[in-house]
């Protein structure tokens, strides 16, 4: 059931000798030959399994082709892991970071691998979750997210990691600009959604925390001996300081429930539809209870999560549309972007905000 790497996609190969030479110089105690494979999931930074002898590590590097201006900052990702690991044990142990482009033409970093189960679209072969187990797992996901949001970020050395003041407005305006910049002729315009989000901004919640910005099942590592328990959180490239309710909203955007319409089921990325899983509103209520927060802005945060997910998909699809990547998965994203707009419009139509 453990997450496995596979063969490397065409055009995304690494120079194994250069990687091995770099690691032998940088990580003490490495012995043996190198074997490099690629984790096939994910749509942003590229993730490789690097095995030297019996030591398993994970290498993260930016994608090939056009990159969003502020995305794919390997140094920033390495810094947040280094700072959070002592106070948030779910982080993988970072090992080395370099900006020396002689190795592979870009900055990259290497961390220890956390072996375990990672949930993709459906449960891995041989794994079953009872309704109670599914509920426990979905509750634990919210509890770990809440634990992250309550980390003392100043004590962790991350007091300058972002600008929490005006965070909600910057997110709405910033993601709107990113969508317009990345829009292709075949993409929906999202103008009604962007205007609604701007008009319905609830303002600051008054709480500030480290936010992951991509907190979801396929970035969580589960204990193989007890898959209701989370033992690791991966993919920290978008982490920052900000309003935790916006982070929760981003997570809700990925959450497809069992009673959602067929078009949403078609773009489901994780087994959030299983019997027993918390609904989006139950997640929101549990988080509010754990944090002692009361808010009536669920529709805004969920709609923002849907829109933000569409922007990320559109930025990736832009690279495919313009021939900057050969990954055929990216070509299918345009259908998901259209579904996300339709779903966001339905949220708006039914909202009392």
HELIX and SHEET records of a PDB file:
HELIX    1   1 UNK A   16  UNK A   26  1                                  11    
HELIX    2   2 UNK A   74  UNK A   84  1                                  11    
HELIX    3   3 UNK A  131  UNK A  149  1                                  19    
HELIX    4   4 UNK A  167  UNK A  182  1                                  16    
HELIX    5   5 UNK A  191  UNK A  199  1                                   9    
HELIX    6   6 UNK A  217  UNK A  219  5                                   3    
HELIX    7   7 UNK A  244  UNK A  252  1                                   9    
HELIX    8   8 UNK A  262  UNK A  266  1                                   5    
HELIX    9   9 UNK A  280  UNK A  291  1                                  12    
HELIX   10  10 UNK A  298  UNK A  321  1                                  24    
HELIX   11  11 UNK A  328  UNK A  332  5                                   5    
HELIX   12  12 UNK A  333  UNK A  350  1                                  18    
SHEET    1   A 5 UNK A  34  UNK A  38  0                                        
SHEET    2   A 5 UNK A  46  UNK A  52 -1                                        
SHEET    3   A 5 UNK A  55  UNK A  61 -1                                        
SHEET    4   A 5 UNK A 108  UNK A 112 -1                                        
SHEET    5   A 5 UNK A  94  UNK A  98 -1                                        
SHEET    1   B 2 UNK A 209  UNK A 211  0                                        
SHEET    2   B 2 UNK A 240  UNK A 242 -1                                        
SHEET    1   C 2 UNK A 220  UNK A 223  0                                        
SHEET    2   C 2 UNK A 226  UNK A 233 -1                                        
END                                                                             
